[in-house]
Amino acid sequence: MSQTQCYEWFKHFKQGRMSVGEDPNPGQPSTSTHDDHVERVHAVIHGNCHLIVLEVADKVGINIGSCHEILTENLQMCHISAKFVPHLLTDDQKENRIEISQELLAIAYGMKTCLRTS
């Protein structure tokens, strides 16, 4: 520690400071994860789920870190192949999956040679 720094600390303790810990850093709280931004990110990502975080952040007008936090923490989305997708399927997606599976089964049962192994 330099001599100047020692004098500075001495001055602080002489003025009544009781600890060497950091003072609270006054500043503006983060506003990027407010409900308005969460709703806008949700709308953008559901409009086109193939956007990357940078594109979503640009469309909403927030920084990438805040956008990533909203996607993972607030919207519970996970990262798959550089794209964000909902962690759980929606009801429409579940119904679509069932319909497609039933159609494929019907096609498979209709084709007698499809399921024959030999």
C-alpha positions in Angstrom: 0.0 0.0 0.0 1.3 3.4 -1.0 2.0 6.2 1.5 -0.7 8.3 -0.1 -3.3 5.5 0.3 -2.3 5.1 4.0 -2.8 8.8 4.5 -6.2 8.6 2.8 -7.3 5.7 5.1 -6.0 7.5 8.1 -8.1 10.5 7.2 -11.2 8.3 6.7 -10.8 6.7 10.2 -10.1 10.1 11.8 -13.4 11.3 10.4 -15.2 8.4 12.1 -15.1 5.5 9.6 -15.3 2.2 11.5 -14.5 -0.5 8.9 -12.4 -1.1 5.8 -15.3 -2.6 3.8 -16.7 -1.2 0.7 -19.2 1.7 0.9 -22.6 1.0 -0.8 -22.3 2.1 -4.4 -25.0 4.6 -5.1 -26.5 4.3 -8.5 -29.5 3.6 -10.6 -31.0 0.2 -10.2 -31.2 -2.0 -13.3 -34.4 -1.3 -15.2 -33.8 -3.8 -18.0 -35.8 -6.7 -16.4 -39.0 -4.8 -15.7 -42.3 -6.4 -16.6 -42.6 -4.2 -19.7 -39.3 -5.5 -21.0 -40.2 -9.1 -20.1 -43.5 -8.8 -22.0 -41.7 -7.3 -25.1 -39.0 -10.0 -25.1 -41.8 -12.7 -24.8 -43.7 -11.1 -27.7 -40.6 -11.0 -29.9 -39.4 -14.5 -29.1 -42.9 -16.0 -29.7 -43.1 -14.0 -33.0 -40.0 -15.7 -34.2 -38.3 -18.3 -32.0 -35.3 -18.5 -34.4 -33.8 -15.2 -33.3 -30.6 -15.2 -31.4 -30.2 -13.2 -28.2 -28.5 -10.3 -29.9 -31.4 -9.9 -32.3 -33.9 -10.0 -29.6 -32.0 -7.5 -27.5 -31.8 -5.1 -30.5 -35.5 -5.4 -31.2 -36.4 -4.7 -27.6 -33.7 -2.1 -27.0 -31.9 -3.6 -24.0 -28.5 -5.0 -23.6 -27.6 -8.7 -24.3 -27.0 -9.6 -20.6 -30.4 -8.4 -19.5 -32.1 -10.1 -22.5 -30.4 -13.4 -21.6 -31.5 -13.0 -18.0 -35.1 -12.4 -19.0 -35.1 -15.4 -21.3 -33.6 -17.8 -18.8 -34.8 -16.5 -15.5 -38.1 -14.8 -16.2 -39.4 -16.8 -19.2 -37.8 -20.1 -18.2 -36.4 -20.8 -21.7 -33.4 -22.9 -22.4 -30.6 -22.5 -24.9 -30.6 -25.0 -27.8 -28.2 -24.6 -30.7 -27.8 -20.8 -30.3 -31.6 -20.4 -30.2 -33.9 -20.0 -27.3 -36.9 -22.2 -27.1 -39.6 -22.7 -24.4 -38.5 -25.2 -21.8 -42.0 -26.8 -21.7 -44.3 -27.4 -24.6 -47.5 -25.4 -24.9 -50.9 -27.0 -25.1 -51.1 -26.4 -28.8 -47.7 -28.0 -29.3 -48.7 -31.0 -27.3 -51.9 -31.5 -29.3 -50.0 -31.1 -32.6 -47.5 -33.7 -31.4 -50.3 -36.2 -30.6 -52.0 -35.6 -34.0 -48.8 -36.1 -35.9 -48.0 -39.3 -33.9 -51.5 -40.7 -34.6 -51.2 -40.0 -38.3 -47.8 -41.7 -38.5 -49.2 -44.7 -36.6 -52.2 -44.9 -39.0 -49.8 -44.8 -42.0 -47.6 -47.4 -40.5 -50.5 -49.8 -39.8 -51.9 -49.2 -43.2 -48.7 -50.3 -44.8 -48.4 -54.0 -44.0 -44.7 -54.1 -45.2 -43.7 -51.1 -43.1 -43.6 -52.9 -39.8 -42.5 -56.3 -41.2 -39.0 -57.2 -40.1 -38.7 -60.3 -42.3 
